[in-house]
Amino acid sequence: MPASPSSSSAAPPIVKLLDRDHSILAFNERVLDWGYRKEVPLLERLRFLSIVSSNLDEFFEVRAEPHLVANQRRDDKGLFTAESFDRLARAAHNLVARQYALYNDDLLPALEKQGIRIISHGERNSSQRRWVKQYFEREVRPLLIPVGLDPSHPFPQVANKSLNFIVRLGGRDAFGRENDIAIVKVPRVLPRMIGMPAHVVGSGNAFVSLSSVIRAHLSELFPGREVGQFSQFRVTRHSDLAVDEDDVKNLRTALRQGLEHRHFGQAVRLEVSAGCSEHLSAFLRKQFDLPEQALFRVPGPVNLVRLAQLLDLVHAPHLCFPSYRSCYPTQLTPGLSVFDQLKRGDVLIHQPFESFGGVLAFLREAVNDPQVLAIKQTIYRTGRDSELMDLLREAVRRGKEVTVVVELKARFDEEANINWAEMLESIGAQVLYGVVGLKTHAKMMVITRREGHQLKRYAHLSTGNYNPSTARLYTDWSHLTADAALTADLENVFVHLASHSRLPRLNRVLLAPFYLHRKLVEKIGSLAAAAASGGVGRIVAKMNALTDEALIHALIRAGQSGVKIDLIVRGACMLPAQVPGVTDNIRVRSVIGRFLEHSRVFYFRRDDVEELYLSSADWMNRNMMRRVELAWPVTDPMQRQRIVDEELVAYLHDGVDAWDLLPDGTYARVKPDGGRPSHGAQAALMARYTAQDDDGQFGGRGS
């Protein structure tokens, strides 16, 4: 596929863009703020701490390697240098220090006040120690094989993000040798948090960590030796799969082989206990070829992600968010044919405030309707246990033509997608893997139905994934339509993905990597020209990330021409906002709420003419140039106004969960305005749709 032009003919404005990787870390600082907020239920604060740790894991797995390589080479020119590595390491260390301060100084004492204790070995009484020892002997010890290092037992392969112990031993081994270093690898199958029974705890909930259980019994793994220094450790490895698609005959086979080696990529981060000796930490750094800056000494468990297990082990609804049950989509009537309703007009579903069940009802009706002949759908992230995939399987069983474009390279979902692809292919579905060199990130479904002597198409498009689980947690828009022009465009896109034939001119859809980038730059440029001529230009865009430099420079030029621009960017943003004399007309804010902001909405207004697009694409170079992405217009004025009200106006006036980007590149959480009651956009939408559900207007069916 040809790439669209990356910039307009005008020279880019002279302005230094913000650093992408530091912007990602700043986003995680904003997420961590939820852990510090006293008004947030306690276990939810713990969940946000765990989310930040998971995000950091992925950051190191994907973003750290080029900085580390530059440091090893002592590069001093280019995007990645030894200096960029130092700055990134300092920022990461500061964030990690804040995480453990929150955990140790705030969350652990608060949990203990609620009768939830994580009891260390030194705090256990005699009966608790006996129980832990019995658990160790029964459940843990049989799975541990300590490895003493010597010439015939080299340092073992340590998997990405796995828990391990390093031990320094005194005395001699059974053969009279003084090999003093041993490694204990901890199997992933063992739970990291273990609840102790009531008869040794008394009241409340008490837990022990697996690392504490093993630490207390290390000496029993080395009979006849003296256990001296020891530490838990965890190594993070570069895990972004790289497959030369032009040089493989079967992408699925190549990816499956690559997955086997993902856990053993280049080491990029080493975490050890805060008390780990210099001797052991230096030994580990040498084994993994890591500089001092890549070593993280942590005062607590080396994997805070696993703390999320406590939320499943503790039954304390009062310490969690009140349960939210999304209402059935307000523009659909339960029990009536979705096809018949779409003949009267398009339907928008605002997830998770409205249920993803409306999308499932659409597909379920198609599967059960004998007049439906064909179903075409893209799959990016659908999860490992999906009703949607079961419906596709049933459609094949009923003899319908099912075509599925499965994106095998959806990061960290590759194995699940390979398994789905193989299952569907084995029962007779037509399975496609998109276009070589591109990820198919577009979210679309086309259903072809016989109606009388004609074939009619119905479609679903979405800003998010076909994943019923994340549809409860991510904010997205689903768009159901029978619009002939729009459904014809989607049919042509599916044919193009299958045959690689030349794409015909599309009616409504903007498609990456063909037109989307160029059209967005043109629309921004058109508003800039109008504003410069005395007209009124307005842009409001909501997305997850803004890192494409051509689009950033186009926005800056438009702002300098008089266009008023508001950007709602959840994560990384490289555009410096509110810089005097440069970006005065551009405001950037990030909204971090209970749900993950995921929808992409682009609004353009020239004088009184409005355009609004929903999209699967963030404004990143990879989305514009290396992915199959869609943006499509919402043309019905009432539907468009609904999106403006719920997605743009509400978030621009959020006074609780929003952060504004300051001229110096930092973010400041919004403050209440003049003592007036503040609202959070998500809370307001939850209240709106919950109220409708309580009134019984929509059947109260949750997703």
C-alpha positions in Angstrom: 0.0 0.0 0.0 1.3 3.5 -0.8 1.8 5.8 2.1 0.1 9.2 2.1 2.2 12.4 2.2 3.6 12.9 5.7 3.4 16.7 5.7 2.0 19.6 3.8 4.2 21.8 1.7 4.5 24.5 4.4 7.6 24.4 6.5 6.9 23.1 10.0 6.6 25.7 12.8 9.8 26.3 14.8 8.9 24.6 18.1 10.4 21.9 20.1 8.1 19.0 20.5 7.7 17.1 23.8 9.5 13.8 24.3 7.3 10.8 23.6 8.7 8.4 26.1 8.7 10.9 28.9 5.1 11.7 28.0 4.2 8.1 28.4 5.8 8.1 31.9 3.9 11.3 32.7 0.6 9.5 31.7 1.4 6.8 34.3 2.0 9.5 36.9 -1.5 10.6 36.3 -2.8 7.1 36.6 -0.9 6.7 39.8 -2.6 9.8 41.2 -5.8 7.6 41.5 -3.8 5.5 44.1 -3.2 8.6 46.2 -6.8 9.9 46.1 -8.4 9.3 49.5 -11.9 9.5 48.1 -11.3 6.4 45.9 -12.2 3.1 47.5 -9.1 1.4 49.0 -8.9 -1.7 46.9 -9.4 0.4 43.8 -6.4 2.5 44.8 -4.5 -0.8 45.0 -5.8 -1.7 41.5 -4.5 1.6 40.0 -1.1 0.9 41.6 -1.1 -2.5 39.9 -2.2 -0.9 36.6 0.8 1.5 36.6 3.1 -1.4 37.3 1.6 -3.4 34.4 2.0 -0.3 32.2 5.6 0.1 33.2 6.3 -3.5 32.4 5.0 -2.9 28.8 6.9 0.4 28.6 10.2 -1.4 29.3 9.3 -4.3 27.1 8.6 -2.1 24.1 10.2 1.3 24.5 13.4 0.9 26.5 15.6 -1.2 24.2 16.8 1.5 21.7 17.8 3.8 24.6 19.7 1.0 26.2 21.5 0.1 23.0 22.4 3.7 22.5 23.8 3.8 26.1 25.9 0.7 25.5 27.3 2.2 22.3 27.8 5.7 24.0 25.9 7.3 21.1 25.6 11.0 21.4 23.6 11.8 18.2 20.2 10.9 17.0 16.9 10.2 18.7 18.3 7.7 21.1 21.5 8.5 22.9 23.3 7.7 26.1 21.9 11.0 27.5 18.3 10.0 26.5 18.8 6.7 28.4 20.0 8.5 31.5 17.1 10.9 31.5 14.6 8.1 30.9 16.1 6.0 33.7 15.9 8.9 36.1 12.3 9.5 35.3 11.5 5.8 35.6 13.3 5.5 39.0 11.3 8.5 40.3 8.0 6.9 39.3 8.9 3.6 40.8 10.0 5.3 44.1 6.5 7.0 44.2 4.8 3.6 43.6 6.6 1.9 46.6 6.1 5.0 48.8 2.4 4.8 48.1 2.4 1.0 48.7 4.4 1.0 52.0 3.4 4.3 53.6 -0.2 4.6 52.6 -1.9 1.5 51.2 -0.5 -1.2 53.5 -1.4 0.8 56.7 -4.8 1.6 55.3 -5.4 -2.1 54.4 -4.4 -3.2 57.9 -6.9 -0.8 59.4 -9.5 -2.6 57.3 -8.4 -6.0 58.6 -6.5 -6.9 55.5 -2.9 -7.8 56.3 0.1 -9.1 54.3 2.1 -10.7 57.0 5.9 -11.0 56.7 7.9 -13.8 58.2 9.1 -11.7 61.1 5.5 -10.8 62.0 4.1 -14.3 62.0 3.4 -16.1 65.2 4.3 -19.7 65.8 1.0 -21.2 64.5 1.2 -19.0 61.4 4.8 -20.1 60.8 3.8 -23.8 61.1 1.0 -23.3 58.6 3.4 -21.5 56.1 5.9 -24.3 56.5 3.3 -26.9 55.8 2.2 -24.9 52.7 5.8 -24.6 51.5 6.4 -28.3 51.9 3.1 -29.3 50.2 2.7 -26.8 47.4 5.9 -25.0 46.8 9.0 -27.1 47.5 8.1 -29.9 45.0 8.2 -27.4 42.2 11.5 -25.7 43.0 14.9 -26.9 41.7 17.7 -24.8 42.9 20.6 -24.5 40.5 24.1 -24.1 41.9 26.3 -22.3 39.4 29.6 -23.9 38.2 31.1 -24.6 34.8 28.6 -27.4 34.1 25.7 -25.4 35.5 25.9 -22.0 33.8 23.5 -19.2 34.7 20.0 -20.5 33.7 17.7 -18.9 31.2 15.5 -16.6 33.2 12.1 -15.8 31.6 10.8 -12.3 31.2 9.1 -10.9 34.3 9.4 -14.2 36.2 10.1 -14.3 40.0 13.6 -15.7 41.0 15.9 -15.8 43.9 19.7 -15.4 43.9 21.5 -16.9 46.9 25.1 -16.7 48.1 26.1 -19.9 49.9 28.8 -20.6 52.4 30.7 -23.9 52.9 31.3 -26.5 50.3 28.9 -28.5 48.1 28.6 -32.3 48.1 31.8 -32.6 45.9 33.9 -30.3 48.1 33.7 -27.3 45.9 33.1 -23.7 46.9 30.7 -22.6 44.2 28.9 -19.9 46.1 26.0 -18.7 43.9 22.7 -20.4 43.3 19.6 -19.5 41.5 16.0 -20.5 42.4 13.5 -20.0 39.6 9.9 -19.7 40.8 7.2 -21.3 38.6 4.5 -19.0 37.2 1.8 -21.6 38.2 2.2 -20.7 41.9 -0.1 -18.0 43.2 1.8 -14.9 44.3 -0.6 -14.0 47.2 -1.8 -16.8 49.5 -4.6 -16.5 52.0 -4.1 -18.0 55.4 -7.0 -19.9 57.0 -9.1 -18.4 59.8 -7.8 -20.8 62.5 -4.3 -19.3 62.3 -5.5 -15.7 61.6 -8.4 -15.0 63.8 -10.4 -12.0 62.6 -9.9 -10.3 59.3 -8.0 -11.3 56.2 -4.4 -12.3 56.3 -2.1 -13.2 53.4 1.5 -14.2 52.8 3.3 -13.5 49.6 4.9 -16.4 47.8 8.3 -14.6 47.8 8.0 -14.4 51.6 7.2 -18.1 51.9 10.2 -19.0 49.8 12.5 -16.6 51.5 11.6 -18.0 54.9 12.6 -21.5 53.8 15.6 -20.9 51.5 18.0 -22.7 53.8 15.9 -25.9 53.4 16.7 -25.9 49.7 20.4 -26.1 50.4 21.0 -28.7 53.1 24.6 -28.7 54.4 25.2 -25.2 53.1 25.0 -21.8 54.9 22.6 -19.4 53.2 24.2 -15.9 53.4 23.2 -13.0 51.2 20.1 -13.5 49.1 17.5 -11.5 47.1 14.5 -11.9 45.0 15.0 -10.6 41.4 13.0 -10.1 38.2 14.3 -9.2 34.8 12.3 -7.4 32.1 13.2 -8.2 28.5 12.6 -6.5 25.2 9.4 -8.3 23.9 8.3 -6.6 20.8 8.1 -9.4 18.2 10.0 -8.6 15.0 9.1 -10.7 12.0 10.3 -10.0 8.5 7.0 -10.6 6.7 8.6 -10.3 3.3 10.9 -13.2 4.1 8.4 -15.7 5.6 6.1 -18.1 3.8 3.6 -18.5 6.6 3.2 -15.5 9.0 1.2 -17.5 11.5 3.9 -20.2 11.8 6.6 -17.5 12.0 4.8 -15.7 14.8 4.2 -18.8 16.8 7.9 -19.6 16.6 8.7 -16.1 17.6 6.4 -16.4 20.7 8.5 -19.2 21.9 11.5 -16.9 22.2 9.7 -13.7 23.4 10.3 -14.5 27.1 14.1 -14.5 26.5 14.8 -11.3 24.6 17.4 -8.8 25.5 17.3 -7.7 29.2 16.3 -4.1 29.7 15.5 -3.8 33.4 16.6 -5.6 36.6 14.6 -5.4 39.8 16.0 -6.6 43.1 15.1 -6.3 46.8 16.2 -3.0 48.3 18.6 -4.9 50.6 20.3 -6.8 47.9 24.0 -6.8 48.4 26.3 -5.0 46.0 28.0 -8.3 45.3 24.8 -10.0 44.1 23.4 -7.0 42.2 26.7 -6.6 40.4 26.7 -10.3 39.6 23.2 -10.1 38.1 23.9 -7.0 36.1 27.0 -8.7 34.6 24.9 -11.7 33.7 22.2 -9.6 32.0 24.7 -7.0 30.6 22.9 -4.1 32.2 24.3 -0.7 33.4 23.7 0.6 36.9 20.8 2.8 35.7 18.8 -0.3 34.7 18.9 -1.7 38.2 15.9 -1.0 40.4 16.2 -1.7 44.1 12.6 -1.9 45.4 11.4 -1.9 49.1 8.8 -4.6 48.6 7.7 -7.3 46.2 9.5 -7.0 42.8 6.2 -7.4 41.0 3.4 -5.1 42.1 1.2 -6.2 39.3 0.5 -9.4 41.2 -1.1 -7.4 44.0 -4.2 -7.3 41.9 -4.8 -10.8 43.1 -5.9 -9.4 46.4 -9.0 -7.9 44.8 -10.2 -11.4 43.9 -9.2 -12.9 47.3 -10.8 -10.2 49.5 -14.6 -10.0 49.6 -15.1 -6.3 50.6 -17.6 -4.6 48.3 -17.4 -1.4 50.5 -13.7 -1.1 49.5 -14.4 -1.3 45.8 -16.3 1.0 43.4 -20.0 0.5 43.5 -21.0 -2.0 40.9 -22.0 -0.4 37.6 -24.4 -2.1 35.3 -24.6 -0.6 31.9 -28.1 -0.1 30.4 -29.2 -1.6 27.2 -28.4 0.8 24.3 -30.9 3.6 24.4 -31.5 3.7 20.7 -32.3 0.0 20.4 -35.6 -1.6 21.7 -35.0 -5.0 23.2 -36.9 -7.8 21.6 -37.3 -6.1 18.2 -35.3 -7.0 15.2 -32.1 -4.9 15.0 -32.2 -5.1 11.2 -35.7 -3.5 11.3 -34.6 -0.8 13.6 -31.6 0.0 11.5 -33.8 0.5 8.5 -35.3 3.5 10.3 -31.9 5.0 11.1 -28.4 4.5 12.5 -27.8 3.6 16.1 -24.9 4.8 18.3 -23.9 2.9 21.5 -21.7 4.7 24.0 -19.8 2.0 25.9 -19.5 1.1 28.7 -22.4 3.4 29.8 -24.5 1.5 27.3 -24.0 -2.3 27.0 -21.9 -4.0 24.4 -24.8 -6.5 24.5 -26.4 -4.4 21.7 -23.5 -5.4 19.4 -23.8 -9.0 20.4 -27.6 -8.9 19.8 -26.9 -7.6 16.3 -24.5 -10.4 15.5 -26.7 -13.0 17.3 -29.6 -12.0 15.1 -27.5 -12.3 12.0 -26.3 -15.8 13.0 -29.9 -17.0 13.7 -31.5 -15.3 10.6 -31.7 -17.7 7.7 -31.8 -14.7 5.3 -28.3 -13.7 6.3 -25.9 -15.1 3.8 -22.5 -13.7 4.8 -20.7 -12.2 7.8 -17.4 -10.4 7.5 -15.5 -9.1 10.5 -12.1 -7.9 11.7 -10.5 -9.3 14.9 -7.8 -7.4 16.7 -8.2 -8.0 20.5 -11.2 -10.2 21.4 -9.9 -12.0 24.4 -9.4 -15.7 25.1 -13.0 -16.6 26.0 -15.3 -14.7 23.8 -19.1 -15.1 23.1 -18.5 -13.2 19.9 -16.1 -15.8 18.6 -18.6 -18.5 19.6 -21.2 -16.8 17.5 -18.9 -16.7 14.5 -18.3 -20.4 14.9 -22.1 -21.1 15.1 -22.5 -19.0 11.9 -20.1 -21.3 10.1 -22.0 -24.3 11.4 -25.2 -22.9 10.0 -23.7 -22.6 6.6 -23.2 -18.9 6.3 -20.1 -17.5 4.5 -17.9 -16.2 7.3 -14.8 -14.1 6.5 -12.6 -13.0 9.4 -9.6 -10.7 9.1 -7.5 -11.7 12.1 -4.6 -9.4 13.1 -1.9 -11.9 14.2 0.4 -9.1 15.3 -1.8 -7.5 17.9 0.9 -6.9 20.6 0.7 -9.4 23.5 -2.5 -10.9 22.0 -0.6 -12.8 19.3 -1.1 -16.3 20.8 -4.8 -15.8 21.4 -5.4 -14.6 17.9 -3.4 -17.4 16.4 -5.5 -19.9 18.3 -8.8 -18.2 17.1 -7.5 -18.1 13.5 -6.7 -21.8 13.6 -10.0 -22.7 15.2 -12.1 -20.7 12.6 -10.0 -22.1 9.7 -10.5 -25.6 10.9 -14.3 -25.4 10.7 -14.4 -23.7 7.3 -14.3 -20.0 7.9 -12.3 -17.9 5.4 -9.5 -16.5 7.6 -7.3 -13.7 6.3 -4.3 -12.0 7.9 -4.6 -8.6 6.2 -1.8 -7.0 4.3 1.9 -7.8 4.6 3.7 -5.1 6.5 0.5 -3.5 8.0 -1.6 -4.2 11.0 -5.3 -4.4 10.5 -6.5 -2.2 13.3 -9.8 -1.2 11.8 -12.9 -2.4 13.8 -15.7 -3.3 11.3 -18.3 -5.9 10.6 -20.5 -6.3 7.5 -23.6 -8.5 7.3 -25.2 -9.3 4.0 -28.9 -10.3 4.1 -31.3 -11.3 1.4 -34.4 -9.1 1.4 -36.8 -10.0 -1.4 -34.9 -10.0 -4.7 -32.1 -7.8 -3.3 -29.1 -8.2 -1.1 -28.8 -5.5 1.7 -25.9 -4.8 3.9 -25.8 -3.9 7.5 -22.6 -2.9 9.4 -21.0 -2.2 12.7 -18.0 0.1 13.1 -16.3 0.8 16.4 -13.6 2.9 18.0 -12.7 -0.1 20.1 -12.2 -3.8 20.1 -14.7 -6.7 19.7 -14.0 -7.7 23.3 -17.0 -8.1 25.6 -14.7 -7.9 28.7 -12.9 -4.7 27.9 -16.2 -3.2 26.6 -17.1 -3.0 30.3 -14.0 -1.1 31.1 -13.1 1.1 28.1 -15.0 4.1 26.8 -15.8 3.6 23.0 -18.4 4.3 20.4 -20.2 1.6 18.4 -22.0 2.6 15.3 -24.6 0.3 13.7 -25.8 1.3 10.2 -27.6 0.3 7.1 -26.4 3.3 5.2 -25.8 2.1 1.6 -22.8 4.3 0.9 -21.1 3.5 4.2 -21.7 -0.3 4.0 -20.5 -0.3 0.4 -17.3 1.3 1.5 -16.7 -1.4 4.1 -17.5 -4.1 1.6 -14.8 -2.7 -0.7 -12.3 -2.6 2.2 -12.9 -6.2 3.0 -12.5 -7.2 -0.7 -9.3 -5.2 -0.9 -7.9 -6.9 2.3 -8.7 -10.3 0.8 -7.6 -9.8 -2.8 -5.1 -6.9 -2.6 -6.9 -5.5 -5.6 -6.9 -1.8 -6.3 -9.1 0.0 -3.9 -12.0 1.9 -5.6 -12.9 5.4 -4.6 -14.7 5.3 -1.3 -17.8 7.3 -0.6 -17.5 8.1 3.1 -14.7 6.2 4.8 -11.2 7.6 5.2 -8.8 4.7 5.1 -5.2 4.5 6.3 -2.6 4.2 4.9 -4.2 5.6 1.7 -6.1 8.7 2.6 -6.6 9.2 6.3 -3.4 11.1 7.1 -3.5 13.3 4.0 -7.2 14.1 4.5 -6.7 15.1 8.2 -3.8 17.3 7.3 -5.9 18.9 4.5 -8.9 19.5 6.8 -6.7 21.2 9.4 -5.0 23.2 6.7 -8.4 24.3 5.3 -9.5 25.6 8.6 -6.2 27.4 9.0 -6.8 29.1 5.6 -10.3 30.0 6.6 -9.3 31.5 9.9 -6.5 33.5 8.3 -9.1 35.0 6.0 -11.4 36.1 8.8 -13.5 33.0 9.1 -14.2 30.9 12.2 -12.3 27.7 12.6 -12.7 25.1 15.4 -11.1 21.7 16.1 -11.8 19.4 19.0 -10.1 16.0 18.8 -10.2 13.2 21.3 -7.7 10.3 21.1 -5.4 8.1 23.1 -2.1 9.5 21.8 -0.8 12.4 19.6 2.7 11.7 18.3 2.6 12.2 14.5 4.8 15.2 13.7 3.1 16.2 10.5 -0.3 16.4 12.2 1.2 18.2 15.2 2.8 20.8 12.9 -0.5 21.2 11.0 -2.3 21.8 14.3 0.3 24.4 15.4 0.0 26.2 12.1 -3.8 26.2 12.4 -3.6 27.6 15.9 -1.3 30.3 14.8 -3.8 31.2 12.0 -6.5 31.7 14.6 -8.2 28.3 14.8 -9.3 27.5 18.3 -8.2 23.9 19.1 -9.0 21.6 22.0 -7.3 18.3 22.2 -8.3 15.6 24.7 -5.4 13.2 24.7 -5.4 10.4 27.3 -1.7 9.3 27.0 1.4 10.4 25.1 1.2 13.9 23.6 4.2 15.6 21.9 2.4 18.9 21.1 3.4 21.6 23.6 0.3 23.5 24.4 -0.3 27.1 25.6 3.3 28.2 24.8 3.1 32.0 24.5 3.5 33.2 20.9 3.5 29.6 19.6 0.5 27.5 20.7 -1.6 30.1 22.5 -4.8 28.8 20.7 -4.2 25.1 21.5 -5.3 23.5 24.8 -4.5 19.9 25.6 -6.1 18.0 28.4 -6.0 14.4 29.6 -8.8 12.7 31.4 -8.0 9.7 33.6 -11.1 8.1 35.0 -12.5 4.9 36.4 -12.9 3.7 32.9 -10.0 3.7 30.3 -10.7 6.5 27.8 -10.4 4.8 24.4 -12.7 6.5 21.9 -11.4 8.6 19.0 -13.5 11.5 17.9 -12.5 14.3 15.5 -14.6 17.4 15.2 -14.0 20.2 12.6 -16.1 23.3 12.2 -15.7 26.0 9.5 -18.0 28.9 10.2 -21.4 27.1 10.5 -20.4 23.9 8.7 -19.6 20.9 11.0 -17.9 17.6 10.4 -17.5 14.8 12.9 -15.6 11.6 12.5 -15.3 8.5 14.6 -12.2 6.5 14.1 -10.1 3.4 15.1 -6.9 5.5 14.7 -4.9 7.6 17.1 -2.8 10.4 15.6 0.4 8.4 15.6 2.6 7.8 12.6 2.2 4.0 13.0 -1.6 4.4 12.8 -1.5 6.6 9.8 1.3 4.8 7.8 1.7 1.2 9.0 -1.9 0.2 9.8 -5.2 -0.4 8.1 -7.4 2.2 10.0 -10.8 3.7 9.4 -12.3 7.1 10.1 -16.0 7.6 9.1 -18.3 10.5 9.3 -21.4 10.8 11.5 -23.8 12.7 9.2 -27.1 12.7 11.1 -27.2 16.1 13.0 -28.9 14.6 16.1 -26.4 11.7 16.3 -23.5 14.1 15.8 -24.8 16.4 18.5 -25.1 13.5 20.9 -21.4 12.7 20.4 -20.5 16.4 20.8 -22.4 16.6 24.1 -21.3 13.3 25.6 -17.8 13.0 24.3 -16.4 16.5 23.7 -18.3 19.1 25.8 -18.5 16.9 28.8 -14.8 16.2 28.8 -13.8 19.8 28.2 -15.8 20.7 31.3 -14.6 17.9 33.5 -13.6 19.3 36.8 -12.6 16.1 38.6 -10.6 13.7 36.5 -9.0 16.1 34.0 -5.4 17.3 33.7 -4.3 20.3 31.7 -1.0 20.3 29.8 1.1 23.4 30.9 3.5 25.4 28.7 6.5 23.7 30.5 5.3 20.2 29.4 4.0 19.2 32.8 0.4 18.4 33.6 -1.7 20.0 36.4 -4.9 18.4 37.7 -7.9 20.8 37.2 -9.2 22.6 40.3 -12.8 23.5 41.1 -13.9 26.7 39.5 -14.9 29.4 41.9 -16.3 27.0 44.5 -19.0 25.7 42.1 -19.8 22.0 42.2 -17.4 20.1 39.9 -18.4 17.1 37.8 -16.5 14.3 36.3 -17.5 13.4 32.7 -17.5 9.7 33.4 -19.5 10.0 36.6 -22.1 12.2 34.9 -22.5 9.7 32.0 -22.8 6.8 34.5 -25.5 8.7 36.4 -27.3 9.6 33.1 -27.5 6.1 31.9 -28.1 4.5 35.3 -31.0 6.8 35.8 -32.5 5.7 32.5 -32.0 2.1 33.5 -33.6 2.7 36.9 -36.6 4.2 35.2 -37.0 0.9 33.4 -37.1 2.5 30.0 -34.6 0.2 28.4 -35.0 -3.1 30.0 -32.0 -2.9 32.2 -30.0 -5.4 30.3 -26.3 -5.3 31.2 -23.4 -6.4 29.1 
